Amino acid sequence: MTFAVIKTGGKQYKVAANDVLKIEKLDAEAGTIVTFDQVLMIDGEVGAPLIEGALVAAELLETRKQKTVIIFKKNRRHNYRRRNGHRQLLSTVRITEILTGGAKPTIKAVGVTAPTESVTEAKPAKKAAAPKAAAPKATEAKAPAKKAAPKKTEAKAAATTDDAAAEKPAKKAPAKKAEPKADKE
C-alpha cells in the first residue's frame, strides 16, 4: 500500500488512498477535487525537500468548525480570571490518489457541475426605483386615509375577545384609597 507525506496548513500528514482526514480550512466548495503539490515523501523516497512531479489528489467533503476549545487564564490572589473560547475552521478531505511523474488527477468532482454560460448570464435584472409621488401643495387639505379592515380579521378579533372574556375571571375593582388622617379633623 502506497503512502505519502504531504504538507498543508503548516502541518504534515501521512496519507494513503481513501484516507479521510481533517486539515486546516481550504478555500474551495464541497465536492471539488483539491491537489496537494507539497509532497515530502512517497513510500521510501524522500524529497529534498519536495519530490518533483509528485501530486496528491483529494476530494473536499465539507468545511466546518471544530468543537470549542476553552482558554482559561487565572492569576491567584489577584482576582484575575479570563474565559475565552475558540472554534477552528477545518476541512474534511478524502484522499483519492497519489500521483508521481507529473501525472494529472483522473478523478472528476462528484458534487460540482461546471457552470454554463446561459446560467451565468441569466441573472435577474434589478428593478428600477419607482419615482416618488409629488408632495401635495400646502394649500391643499390633507384628508386622513383609513383602510377598512378585512372582514375576516374583524370576525377573528371578535371571536378571540369573546373567548378571552369567557376564560378569564372578571377583574376586581381597584381598592379605595384611605383618606389622610389630617384631613378628618
C-alpha positions as CSV (number, residue, x, y, z in Angstrom):
1,M,0.0,0.0,0.0
2,T,1.5,3.3,-1.1
3,F,1.5,6.3,1.3
4,A,2.7,9.8,1.1
5,V,3.6,12.6,3.5
6,I,2.1,15.9,2.4
7,K,2.4,19.4,3.9
8,T,-0.6,21.7,4.2
9,G,-1.7,24.4,6.6
10,G,1.8,24.4,8.3
11,K,1.4,20.7,9.3
12,Q,2.5,17.4,7.8
13,Y,0.2,14.4,7.3
14,K,0.9,10.8,6.4
15,V,-1.9,9.8,3.9
16,A,-2.9,6.9,1.8
17,A,-5.6,6.3,-0.8
18,N,-9.2,6.5,0.7
19,D,-8.0,8.1,3.9
20,V,-10.3,10.8,5.4
21,L,-8.6,13.5,7.4
22,K,-9.3,16.9,8.8
23,I,-6.9,19.7,7.8
24,E,-6.8,23.5,8.1
25,K,-9.5,25.3,6.1
26,L,-9.3,25.2,2.3
27,D,-10.9,27.8,0.1
28,A,-13.0,25.5,-2.1
29,E,-16.5,24.2,-2.2
30,A,-17.6,20.8,-1.0
31,G,-17.3,18.2,-3.7
32,T,-14.4,19.7,-5.6
33,I,-11.1,18.0,-6.2
34,V,-8.1,19.7,-4.5
35,T,-4.5,18.8,-5.1
36,F,-1.6,19.0,-2.7
37,D,1.7,19.6,-4.5
38,Q,3.9,19.8,-1.5
39,V,4.7,16.1,-1.2
40,L,7.6,15.4,1.1
41,M,7.8,11.6,0.8
42,I,6.3,8.8,-1.2
43,D,6.8,5.2,0.2
44,G,10.5,5.2,0.9
45,E,11.5,8.0,-1.5
46,V,12.3,11.2,0.4
47,G,12.4,14.6,-1.3
48,A,14.9,17.3,-0.8
49,P,12.7,18.9,0.5
50,L,9.9,18.1,-2.0
51,I,9.5,15.3,-4.6
52,E,9.5,16.7,-8.1
53,G,6.3,16.0,-10.1
54,A,4.5,14.3,-7.2
55,L,0.9,15.2,-6.5
56,V,-1.8,14.1,-4.1
57,A,-5.4,14.5,-5.2
58,A,-8.3,14.7,-2.7
59,E,-12.0,15.3,-2.7
60,L,-13.2,18.1,-0.3
61,L,-16.1,16.7,1.7
62,E,-17.0,19.6,4.0
63,T,-15.8,22.6,5.9
64,R,-17.0,23.2,9.4
65,K,-15.9,24.4,12.8
66,Q,-14.4,22.0,15.4
67,K,-15.5,21.8,19.0
68,T,-14.9,24.8,21.2
69,V,-11.6,25.0,22.9
70,I,-11.8,26.9,26.2
71,I,-8.9,29.2,27.1
72,F,-9.0,30.0,30.8
73,K,-6.4,32.3,32.4
74,K,-6.2,32.9,36.1
75,N,-3.8,34.6,38.5
76,R,-4.0,33.5,42.1
77,R,-4.8,36.1,44.7
78,H,-5.2,38.9,42.1
79,N,-8.9,38.4,41.2
80,Y,-7.9,37.8,37.6
81,R,-9.9,35.3,35.6
82,R,-10.5,35.4,31.8
83,R,-12.5,32.8,29.9
84,N,-12.4,32.7,26.1
85,G,-13.4,30.1,23.5
86,H,-12.1,29.4,20.0
87,R,-13.6,27.2,17.2
88,Q,-11.1,26.4,14.4
89,L,-12.3,26.0,10.8
90,L,-11.4,22.6,9.5
91,S,-11.9,21.0,6.1
92,T,-12.6,17.3,5.8
93,V,-10.9,15.7,2.7
94,R,-10.8,12.1,1.3
95,I,-7.6,11.2,-0.4
96,T,-8.4,9.8,-3.8
97,E,-5.0,9.1,-5.4
98,I,-1.3,9.6,-5.1
99,L,0.4,10.6,-8.4
100,T,4.1,10.7,-9.4
101,G,5.9,11.7,-12.5
102,G,3.9,14.8,-13.2
103,A,0.6,12.9,-13.8
104,K,-2.7,14.7,-13.5
105,P,-5.7,13.6,-11.3
106,T,-8.0,11.3,-13.2
107,I,-11.0,11.5,-10.8
108,K,-13.6,14.2,-11.5
109,A,-15.5,16.3,-9.0
110,V,-18.7,14.5,-7.9
111,G,-21.0,17.1,-6.5
112,V,-20.0,20.1,-8.5
113,T,-21.1,20.8,-12.1
114,A,-19.4,23.2,-14.4
115,P,-21.3,26.5,-14.8
116,T,-22.7,27.1,-18.2
117,E,-22.8,30.5,-20.0
118,S,-26.6,30.6,-20.1
119,V,-26.9,30.2,-16.4
120,T,-24.3,32.8,-15.5
121,E,-25.8,35.3,-17.9
122,A,-29.4,34.8,-16.8
123,K,-29.2,37.0,-13.7
124,P,-32.4,38.7,-12.6
125,A,-32.5,42.3,-13.7
126,K,-32.6,44.9,-10.9
127,K,-35.9,46.7,-10.7
128,A,-35.7,50.5,-11.3
129,A,-36.8,52.5,-8.3
130,A,-40.3,53.9,-8.7
131,P,-40.4,57.7,-8.9
132,K,-41.7,59.3,-5.8
133,A,-45.1,61.0,-6.0
134,A,-45.0,64.7,-5.9
135,A,-45.6,66.2,-2.4
136,P,-49.1,67.8,-2.0
137,K,-49.1,71.5,-2.0
138,A,-49.5,73.4,1.2
139,T,-52.8,74.9,0.1
140,E,-54.5,71.5,-0.4
141,A,-56.2,70.0,2.6
142,K,-55.0,66.6,3.7
143,A,-57.7,64.1,4.2
144,P,-56.9,61.2,6.7
145,A,-56.9,58.0,4.7
146,K,-58.2,55.0,6.6
147,K,-58.2,51.5,5.2
148,A,-61.2,49.3,6.1
149,A,-60.1,46.2,8.0
150,P,-60.9,42.9,6.2
151,K,-64.0,41.2,7.5
152,K,-62.1,38.0,8.4
153,T,-59.8,39.8,10.8
154,E,-62.8,41.5,12.5
155,A,-64.5,38.2,12.9
156,K,-61.4,36.6,14.4
157,A,-60.8,39.6,16.7
158,A,-64.4,39.4,18.0
159,A,-64.1,35.6,18.5
160,T,-60.9,35.9,20.4
161,T,-62.2,38.6,22.7
162,D,-65.4,36.6,23.4
163,D,-63.2,33.5,24.1
164,A,-60.8,35.5,26.3
165,A,-63.7,37.0,28.3
166,A,-65.2,33.6,28.9
167,E,-62.0,32.1,30.1
168,K,-60.7,34.9,32.3
169,P,-62.4,35.8,35.6
170,A,-63.8,39.3,36.0
171,K,-61.3,41.9,37.1
172,K,-61.6,43.2,40.6
173,A,-62.4,46.9,41.2
174,P,-59.4,48.9,42.4
175,A,-59.1,49.3,46.1
176,K,-60.3,52.6,47.6
177,K,-57.5,54.8,48.9
178,A,-57.7,55.8,52.6
179,E,-58.1,59.4,53.3
180,P,-55.2,61.1,55.2
181,K,-55.9,61.4,58.9
182,A,-55.0,65.1,59.0
183,D,-58.0,65.9,56.8
184,K,-60.5,64.3,59.1
185,E,-60.1,66.9,61.9
